[in-house]
């Protein structure tokens, strides 16, 4: 009885602490979610006060009252500081990621919080298709996508592809993002994790052409449609590529024009230089002729000039 009183007092003391949160408020904070055993069809669990604290020797811990017992795990300084900064909803998600003893599920016990089920994916098939890059463009059927926290600090993403479940390892960041984001962003995370599958966004009738005309890209080519069907690229990607190529071609044309102009200017300068050299040669030749004539006149009148000068003396 005294131990129970101590636990209750501890819950009361930490309920308003910035280092703690009451796990019993999960249904209010996370829209009708609750704590369950981390297995398929696991039973409901009771989670009380969740708190973080600084331990001895620079250690940091997170502790929680789970089914009447206290569980403690050592955490990093980053997780400690993150817990102090986050709002209540994300504090609970951080606790869920760090404590393998419990798992957040919908209040009816179905583990839908960490997955996209068949009906959700079926509703998205009008806008999104999945293809193998090397499988002749055949569309594959995705009936479920989910993320799981495995033993230790490892995480996985699984998908039921054509009736067969496949899994890949993912980072903790991807796991936490999948739990937090909406379905469209979950599809992006799936596409990044399952790299051998290509996610293709189907074009809406008339929308792509209108956008292409606005951007000056023209209608999508037949090749882009084929590539989209094969899952090699989407029409949007094709149009972006065409736009990039046009920009490069225009830039190349400008460079070529500048180069041509520079070559013309250089040729004109070379031509002017050659003309100047020719003019200098002509001037030199004319000067030689004039000098030769002057020398002849000087030699012809030299004797007479000497007579005139001698008479003056």
WOZIZI-V605708 format. One record per residue. N is the residue number from 1. RES is the residue in one small letter. PSI is psi in whole degrees, -180 to 180 (none if undefined). D_CENTER is the distance of its C-alpha to the mean C-alpha in Angstrom with 1 decimal. Layout:
# WOZIZI-V605708
N&RES&PSI&D_CENTER + N&RES&PSI&D_CENTER
This chain:
# WOZIZI-V605708
1&x&-44&56.5 + 2&x&-38&56.0 + 3&x&-42&52.7 + 4&x&-39&51.5 + 5&x&-40&52.6 + 6&x&-43&50.7 + 7&x&-44&47.5 + 8&x&-40&48.1 + 9&x&-39&48.7 + 10&x&-40&45.6 + 11&x&-41&43.6 + 12&x&-39&45.3 + 13&x&-31&44.8 + 14&x&-1&41.0 + 15&x&-34&40.2 + 16&x&9&39.6 + 17&x&142&38.1 + 18&x&-13&34.6 + 19&x&8&34.2 + 20&x&165&35.0 + 21&x&148&34.5 + 22&x&115&36.8 + 23&x&-17&35.3 + 24&x&-14&37.9 + 25&x&11&36.1 + 26&x&-39&33.2 + 27&x&-34&34.5 + 28&x&-39&34.6 + 29&x&-41&31.2 + 30&x&35&29.2 + 31&x&70&30.9 + 32&x&39&33.5 + 33&x&165&31.9 + 34&x&175&34.0 + 35&x&136&34.2 + 36&x&164&35.2 + 37&x&141&35.8 + 38&x&47&32.6 + 39&x&166&34.1 + 40&x&130&34.5 + 41&x&32&37.1 + 42&x&155&37.4 + 43&x&161&39.9 + 44&x&145&39.1 + 45&x&156&39.0 + 46&x&120&40.1 + 47&x&122&37.8 + 48&x&-128&39.3 + 49&x&131&38.3 + 50&x&127&35.0 + 51&x&160&34.9 + 52&x&153&33.5 + 53&x&160&35.7 + 54&x&128&36.1 + 55&x&-169&38.3 + 56&x&151&40.4 + 57&x&29&39.2 + 58&x&15&35.9 + 59&x&156&34.8 + 60&x&140&33.0 + 61&x&154&33.8 + 62&x&134&33.0 + 63&x&154&36.0 + 64&x&150&36.9 + 65&x&110&40.0 + 66&x&117&39.5 + 67&x&43&42.5 + 68&x&-7&44.8 + 69&x&153&43.7 + 70&x&128&41.5 + 71&x&139&38.5 + 72&x&136&36.8 + 73&x&141&33.7 + 74&x&137&32.7 + 75&x&168&29.2 + 76&x&163&27.2 + 77&x&-32&27.6 + 78&x&-43&24.0 + 79&x&-36&24.8 + 80&x&-51&28.1 + 81&x&-36&26.7 + 82&x&-42&24.0 + 83&x&-39&26.8 + 84&x&-27&28.7 + 85&x&-27&26.0 + 86&x&159&24.8 + 87&x&175&26.6 + 88&x&-41&28.9 + 89&x&-46&26.6 + 90&x&-23&23.9 + 91&x&-43&26.7 + 92&x&-38&28.0 + 93&x&-37&24.6 + 94&x&-43&24.4 + 95&x&-43&28.0 + 96&x&-36&27.3 + 97&x&-28&24.6 + 98&x&-22&27.0 + 99&x&109&30.3 + 100&x&-7&30.8 + 101&x&-25&34.2 + 102&x&166&33.0 + 103&x&139&30.4 + 104&x&127&29.4 + 105&x&171&30.5 + 106&x&156&31.8 + 107&x&-21&35.3 + 108&x&1&36.9 + 109&x&-9&35.8 + 110&x&135&33.4 + 111&x&68&30.2 + 112&x&-8&27.9 + 113&x&-27&25.9 + 114&x&21&23.5 + 115&x&163&23.4 + 116&x&120&23.2 + 117&x&-180&26.6 + 118&x&-51&28.1 + 119&x&-40&29.1 + 120&x&-46&25.6 + 121&x&-37&24.0 + 122&x&-38&27.1 + 123&x&-25&26.5 + 124&x&-10&23.0 + 125&x&-19&24.2 + 126&x&-30&25.4 + 127&x&-20&21.8 + 128&x&137&19.9 + 129&x&155&21.1 + 130&x&134&20.3 + 131&x&152&21.4 + 132&x&136&21.9 + 133&x&-28&20.7 + 134&x&25&24.2 + 135&x&42&26.4 + 136&x&25&27.9 + 137&x&15&25.6 + 138&x&130&27.3 + 139&x&139&25.5 + 140&x&157&25.5 + 141&x&122&26.5 + 142&x&116&24.4 + 143&x&-10&26.8 + 144&x&141&25.1 + 145&x&131&21.9 + 146&x&161&22.4 + 147&x&150&21.4 + 148&x&149&24.1 + 149&x&120&25.0 + 150&x&-171&27.2 + 151&x&144&29.8 + 152&x&-140&28.8 + 153&x&44&25.3 + 154&x&151&23.6 + 155&x&154&21.7 + 156&x&156&21.3 + 157&x&132&20.0 + 158&x&152&22.6 + 159&x&142&23.1 + 160&x&106&26.3 + 161&x&116&25.8 + 162&x&41&29.0 + 163&x&-3&31.0 + 164&x&132&29.9 + 165&x&133&27.8 + 166&x&147&25.1 + 167&x&149&23.2 + 168&x&151&20.4 + 169&x&142&19.9 + 170&x&167&17.0 + 171&x&164&16.3 + 172&x&-37&18.0 + 173&x&-44&14.9 + 174&x&-41&13.8 + 175&x&-49&17.5 + 176&x&-35&17.8 + 177&x&-42&14.8 + 178&x&-39&16.5 + 179&x&-25&19.7 + 180&x&-29&18.5 + 181&x&173&16.4 + 182&x&179&17.9 + 183&x&-38&18.3 + 184&x&-39&15.7 + 185&x&-29&12.9 + 186&x&-37&14.9 + 187&x&-39&14.8 + 188&x&-42&11.0 + 189&x&-39&11.6 + 190&x&-44&14.5 + 191&x&-38&12.9 + 192&x&-33&10.5 + 193&x&-43&13.7 + 194&x&81&16.1 + 195&x&-23&14.8 + 196&x&-7&18.1 + 197&x&144&17.9 + 198&x&124&16.3 + 199&x&122&15.7 + 200&x&123&17.2 + 201&x&118&17.6 + 202&x&136&21.1 + 203&x&142&22.1 + 204&x&139&24.5 + 205&x&126&27.8 + 206&x&-25&28.2 + 207&x&-43&24.9 + 208&x&-44&23.0 + 209&x&-40&26.1 + 210&x&-42&26.5 + 211&x&-38&23.0 + 212&x&-40&23.4 + 213&x&-39&26.8 + 214&x&-36&25.4 + 215&x&-3&22.9 + 216&x&18&25.7 + 217&x&-16&24.0 + 218&x&-176&27.0 + 219&x&149&27.2 + 220&x&137&24.9 + 221&x&163&26.8 + 222&x&-36&28.4 + 223&x&-39&26.3 + 224&x&-36&23.1 + 225&x&-43&24.8 + 226&x&-44&25.8 + 227&x&-38&22.4 + 228&x&-42&21.1 + 229&x&-37&24.0 + 230&x&-10&23.4 + 231&x&11&19.9 + 232&x&-33&18.6 + 233&x&159&16.7 + 234&x&165&17.0 + 235&x&-37&19.1 + 236&x&-44&16.5 + 237&x&-41&14.6 + 238&x&-44&18.0 + 239&x&-39&18.9 + 240&x&-39&15.8 + 241&x&-43&16.8 + 242&x&-41&20.4 + 243&x&-42&19.7 + 244&x&-42&18.0 + 245&x&-41&21.0 + 246&x&-42&23.4 + 247&x&-41&22.1 + 248&x&-40&22.5 + 249&x&-43&25.9 + 250&x&-43&27.0 + 251&x&-38&26.0 + 252&x&-39&27.9 + 253&x&-44&30.8 + 254&x&-42&30.9 + 255&x&-43&30.9 + 256&x&-42&33.7 + 257&x&-42&35.7 + 258&x&-40&35.5 + 259&x&-43&36.5 + 260&x&-44&39.4 + 261&x&-41&40.5 + 262&x&-40&40.6 + 263&x&-41&42.5 + 264&x&-45&45.0 + 265&x&-40&45.5 + 266&x&-41&46.0 + 267&x&-40&48.5 + 268&x&-41&50.4 + 269&x&-41&50.7 + 270&x&-41&51.9 + 271&x&-42&54.4 + 272&x&-38&55.6 + 273&x&-44&56.1 + 274&x&-40&58.1 + 275&x&-40&60.2 + 276&x&-40&60.9 + 277&x&-41&62.0 + 278&x&-42&64.3 + 279&x&-39&65.7 + 280&x&-39&66.5 + 281&x&-42&68.2 + 282&x&-42&70.3 + 283&x&-43&71.3 + 284&x&-41&72.2 + 285&x&-43&74.3 + 286&x&-40&76.1 + 287&x&-39&76.7 + 288&x&-42&78.3 + 289&x&-44&80.6 + 290&x&-44&81.7 + 291&x&-40&82.4 + 292&x&-43&84.5 + 293&x&-42&86.5 + 294&x&-42&87.1 + 295&x&-40&88.2 + 296&x&-46&90.7 + 297&x&-42&92.1 + 298&x&-41&92.5 + 299&x&-36&94.3 + 300&x&-41&96.6 + 301&x&7&97.7 + 302&x&-45&97.8 + 303&x&-46&101.6 + 304&x&-39&102.5 + 305&x&-38&100.3 + 306&x&-38&102.1 + 307&x&-45&105.5 + 308&x&-42&104.6 + 309&x&-36&103.3 + 310&x&-36&106.5 + 311&x&-38&108.8 + 312&x&-37&107.0 + 313&x&none&107.8
